[in-house]
Amino acid sequence: MSTPVGQGYTEPTAAYYLDQVRKYIAQNRAGKSASNAYTPLYGVDVSDSSTVTDTIATSNPGAPTAFLVCGDKAAQLLFLEFDQDLVDGSDNAHTATVAGAETYTTGPKISTVKGLKAFDFTGDDDLTISTEGDFDRTNAQTFSIAFWAKWSSASIMQIVTKMTAVANQGYEIGVTAAGKIRIRLINTATTNEVDIITPLAYNTGVWNHFLFTKGTGSNAAACKLYINGTSITMTVTTDNLSATMANAIPLVIGGYDGGTVRFTGQLFDLQWWNVELSATNASNLADGKQISYNASVTTPSFASFSVVAV
């Protein structure tokens, strides 16, 4: 079935297509005078006996609100698109519990179908993710966190954390008072941690894509930050981590556990991986392509985003 010239559609369903064709024909016919013949570019034969079936299978039939991003739930532990819902697209059922208001605003629009909305953090809300043990990491384990973010506030804020403001064991990705990204991997603050900061500030009110990756090493050299697909040389403040970061504190987005040092800005497309993502992954994610790291293949692959939420 062809698409009318100049008309795009994003939902692979017959019902949506038929509605778009109807609108297209009506709009063009309305602009013609009675003396002008009009022949639509495409037509669909419809009779009283026609039946349109619109069925989409979910990745988890027992949970009709579930959807699966890339079939890679063993490596991708969390995927929050934030496009008007908090469904975990990793299919790992890591539910996000909202403290405060759940509000959305215009997203980065990184493709025609991805980024229409983003979660709007006002400084009075945050998200707690279930099953905290899944996100624990020692100093020798790998993981990666990716997200789009936009903010303009010039204050200390936390974007992703697994720690509290007073129990300094865990990890955090936050913002300094100067608007720079600060990443800390902590066993004991200052005496056993990695503390790295970007040389530039990003509180410009412009969308940027951030990907933090950690390799198997325990030092700052094992940590990388990609911004809009490009690796950034970080300023190293402390580099003496030698013990675990694991704790019993939930993963929180938009602040510390306990509701402090909250984020004011917008977040979109947050992904948590238990592998060290690559520079190619960083470039693809920044381009709006969804990567896959299936254990059955040795080379990561990616595909354009085409997931349908049910």
N, C-alpha and C positions, 0 to 999 in steps of 0.2 A: 504494500500500500504506500503510495507516494505522499510526500508532504507538499502542500501548496507553496509556490514560490514566495520567498520572503517570510515564511512562517515556520518557526521552530517549535518543537515540543519536547518535553523532558520526561514525561511519564510514559513508560512502555505499556499502555493499556488501551484497548479498543475504545472504551468509553471516553477517555480523554481525547483521543484522536478525533472521534466523531464530533465531539463538541467543538473542537478547534476548527474543523472543516465547516461546520454549520456557521460559526461566527465569521469565518473568512468569506464565505459566500454571501452572507447577509450584509457585511460591511461593503463589499464591492457592488452588490446589486443596489444598495441604497444610494450610491453615487451616480447611478445611470438614470437618464431620462427615459420616459416610456417609449420613445421612438428608437432607442438604441437597443440592439440585441446584446444580450449578455450570455456568454457561455462560460461556466466555471472551468477552471483548469482541471480540476479533479472532482469526481463525484462518487458517492457511495449509494448503491441501490439499497433502499430500505423498504420493507413492507410490514404489514401488521403482524406477520408471523416471524419477523426477524428477532433473534435473541442475541444479546451481547453478554458474554460472561467475563467478569472482571475479578480474577482470583490471583492472589500473590501468596506464594508459600513463604512462611517465616523460617528462620534458621532454628527456631525453638518453638515447635507447635504448641507447647504448653504455656508459652508466654506471648500473647499476640502483639505486645508492644516491643518485642525484641527484633533486632536486625543484626546482620553480620557484615562487617566491612570487608575483610579480605581473607576469611577462612584461615586465620592465623592466630587463634586464640591462645596457643601455647606460648607464643613470643610476644604478642600484643596483649597486654593484660588489661588495658583500659583505653577506650576511645569515646570521648565526649565531644560530639560535633558542636553542641550548644546551639544548633539551628532550631530554636523554639522548643527544645525538649532536653531532658537529661538522661536519655536512654544510653546505656553502655553498648556501643557498637562493636566491642571486642567479643561479645556473646559470653562474657565471663560473669555477667550479672552483678557487676560492681555498682550497686545503686548509689546515687548521689543524694544525700539528704541536705536540704536547704535550711540554713539558719538565716532568717530575714526574708526579704522579698525575692521572688523569682521573676526577673524582668529581662526583656530582650530588646536589642536595638540593631541598627544596621550593621551588617558584618562586612568583612573585607572584599567579598565578591571576587574570589580568586578564580572562579569559572562561572559558566552560565547556570550551573545547578548547585554550586557549593559556595556557601558563604553569604546567604541571603540575610541571616540574622546572627547575632552573637549575644552571649550572656553579658548583661550590664551589671557590673559590681559597683555599688554606690558607697562602699566603705562601711555599710551596715549589714553586710551579708557575706556568707561564705558557704562552701560545699564540703561536706564530709563524705568520704568514700568508704563503703563497707569492706570488711575483711582486711584489716590492716596488715596482717601477717604476709599477705601476698606482695606487699610493697616494701618489706624489710630488705635491707642489703647490708652485707658486711663490707669492710674496706677493700676486699679482694674480688667482689662480685661486680658484674657489668649491669648497666641499665641506661636507658635514654628517656628523655622527656621532651616532647615537642608541643608547641602551641603558637597560635597567632595572638598578639596582644597589642593594645593601644591604650595609652594613658597620657595625661598631661600634668598630673599632680607632682609637685616637688616635695615629696615627703617619703619617709621610710615605709615601705609596704612589702607584704609577702604575696607571692603569686602561687607557688606550690611548696608545701612543706610537709614533713613528717616529724614534727617536734613541737614543743610548746615554747613560749617566750622565756620560760624559766628553767625548763628541763632541757639543757642544751646537749642532747645526744640525738642524732638523726641527720636529716639533710633539708636544705631549703634553697629555693630560687626566689630571690626577692629584688627589691629596688632600693637604692640608696636615696638619701635626701637630695643628692645631685641628679637623680634620674638615671643612674647607671644600674646595670644588672649585676647583682652580687650573688654568688653561689658558694654555699658552705656545706661541707661534708664533715660531720662532727662526731667524735667520741667524747672529748672533753674540750670545751671552748678554749681557744688560744694555745693550749698545751698539746692537743692531739686532734688536729683538724687540717682540712684544706680550705682555704678562703681565697677566692679569686673574684676579680671585679673587671668589668669592661672598661676600656679607656674612654669611651664616649657615652654620652647620655642619650636616652631614647624616650624621654618624656615630651615628645613633640606632637602628640595627638595624631600620629600617623600609624597605620597598621604595619607591623613588622613580624616576620616569622622567626621564632627562636627554636633551636634544637640543641639541648645539652646532652652530651654523651660521656659515659665513664667506662673506661676499659678495666682490665684486671688489676692494674697497678693501684697503689695506695697514695700516689703523689699527684701533684698538680699536673704533671705531664700526661697523666692518664685521662685527664678531663679536657673536653673540647666544647666550645660553644660556636654554633653556626648561626649567623643572622642573615636572613634572606638567602640562605644557601651558601654563604661564604664563611669560612673559618675565621674567627676573630682571635687575635693575640691578646690574652688576658693578663691583667696585672696581678701578680701573686703577692698576697698579703701574708699568708701563713701556709706552710707546707710541711707538716710533721705528722700526718695521719698514720697511725700504725695499729689501730684496733677497730672493732666493729662499730657501725652506726645503727645497728638494729635496736628497736625499742618496741613498746606496746602502745604506741600513739597512732591514731588514725592518720591516713593521708588526707590533707585538707587543701582545697583550692580556694585561693582568695584570702588567706590569712593563716595564723597559727591555730592549732587546736586550742580551744578555749575562747575563741572569738576575739583575738587581739591582733594588732598590726595589720588590719584588713586592707585589701586592695581596692583602689578606686580607679576604674577603667573598664575596658571590655576584653573578653577572652573568647577565642573561637578555636575549634578543632584541636583539642588537647589529647595527646596520645602518650601512653606510658608503655615502654617496651623493656623486656628483661634481657635485651642484647645491646651491644654497642653498635649503634647505627653508623653508617658510613657517610663520607662526603657526597657520594652519589645519592644516597637516601636523602640527605639534607637538601640537595638541589631539587630533587623530585617533589619533596614535601612542600618546599617553598613555591614550586610551580603549580601546586594544587593537585598533584598526582598522588594517589594512595599506594604506598609501598606494600610489599608482602615479603615476609621472611620465613617461609615455610621450612620446616626442618628437613623435608624430603629433598630439598634442592640445595646446592652449594652456593648459588649466586642469587642474591635478592632480585626480585622482579617487581614491577609496578604496573598499575593500570589506571586509566582515568576513572574518576569517581562516578559510580553509577548505581549506588545503593538505593533501594527503595524501602522506606520505613513503613511498617504495616501497623 
